[in-house]
Amino acid sequence: MAFTPSKDQKRRDREQKKIDKRFARETAKVEKLEAEKEAELVAAEEAIKQSEADAIAKEEADFEAELAAEAAEKT
């Protein structure tokens, strides 16, 4: 004779499946939020690096313009 699970066992199995699915969804949400947060941090770091590079480039351009203006005054 084959073993058949009781109604209570089937109910517990269904409830456990629901719990497992809920846990998987919540875990996926947390991982997604962490990935978004990490992406935002990387984007912010890149923006800071770019702004620093832009500031250095502006200083160099201003210096070159001053040198050109001084050279033009001498001639």
C-alpha positions in Angstrom: 0.0 0.0 0.0 1.3 3.4 -1.0 1.8 6.2 1.5 -0.4 9.2 1.1 0.2 12.3 3.1 -2.5 13.5 5.4 -4.5 16.7 4.8 -2.6 18.4 7.6 0.7 17.5 6.0 -0.5 18.8 2.7 -1.6 22.0 4.3 1.7 22.4 6.1 3.5 21.8 2.8 1.4 24.5 1.1 2.1 27.0 3.9 5.8 26.3 3.8 5.8 26.9 0.0 4.1 30.2 0.6 6.7 31.1 3.3 9.6 30.1 1.0 8.2 32.2 -1.9 7.7 35.2 0.3 11.2 34.9 1.7 12.6 34.6 -1.8 10.7 37.7 -2.9 11.9 39.7 0.1 15.5 38.6 -0.5 15.3 39.6 -4.1 14.0 43.1 -3.1 16.8 43.5 -0.6 19.4 42.5 -3.2 17.9 44.8 -5.8 18.0 47.8 -3.3 21.6 47.0 -2.4 22.6 46.9 -6.1 20.8 50.2 -6.8 22.6 51.8 -3.8 25.9 50.5 -5.0 25.3 51.8 -8.4 24.4 55.2 -7.0 27.6 55.3 -5.0 29.7 54.4 -8.0 27.9 57.1 -10.1 28.6 59.7 -7.3 32.2 58.7 -7.2 32.5 59.1 -11.0 30.8 62.5 -10.8 33.3 63.6 -8.1 36.2 62.4 -10.2 34.9 64.1 -13.3 34.3 67.4 -11.5 37.8 67.3 -10.1 39.2 66.6 -13.6 37.1 69.5 -15.0 38.4 71.8 -12.3 42.0 70.9 -13.1 41.4 71.3 -16.8 39.9 74.8 -16.2 42.8 75.8 -14.1 45.2 74.7 -16.8 43.2 76.5 -19.5 43.2 79.7 -17.4 46.9 79.4 -16.9 47.5 78.9 -20.6 45.3 81.9 -21.4 47.3 84.1 -19.0 50.6 82.9 -20.5 49.2 83.7 -24.0 48.0 87.2 -22.8 51.5 87.9 -21.3 53.2 86.8 -24.4 50.9 89.0 -26.5 51.6 92.0 -24.3 55.4 91.5 -24.7 55.2 91.6 -28.5 
